[in-house]
Amino acid sequence: LLNEQDNIIKSWDLYGKTALVIGKDRKNQYNDVTLVDINLNDCTYATLIDVEHAVLNYSNGCWYIEDLYSKNGINIQKKMENKKYKLSPAEPYKLEKGDTIYLGLTKLQVD
């Protein structure tokens, strides 16, 4: 997770994982189970993030991100480019080291 100055303020270990839901954690009312793996509930722009905004999937040695029909969408900025690419919902996009993921105005960097 990056702040406005692009400094890392939070990180998540993906080692050994194959799928992670990104969104805002809202405990399940029945059994107090966490509904997301990457919780952005405390981010500055959390109001622009859906409860289940996106999913990361690991397949064939690569990570992919998929928009779960979020209200504010997902944009990707490649490491060496100034241009952002808007993702289409339900279409996996292959991530590369150094990519920046924008969920609304919240920035996550792939390292």
Secondary structure by P-SEA (a helix, b strand, c coil): cccccccccbbbbccccccccccccccccccccccccccccccccccccccccbbbbbcccbbbbbbccccbbbbbbcccccbbbbbcccbbbbbcccbbbbcccbbbbcc
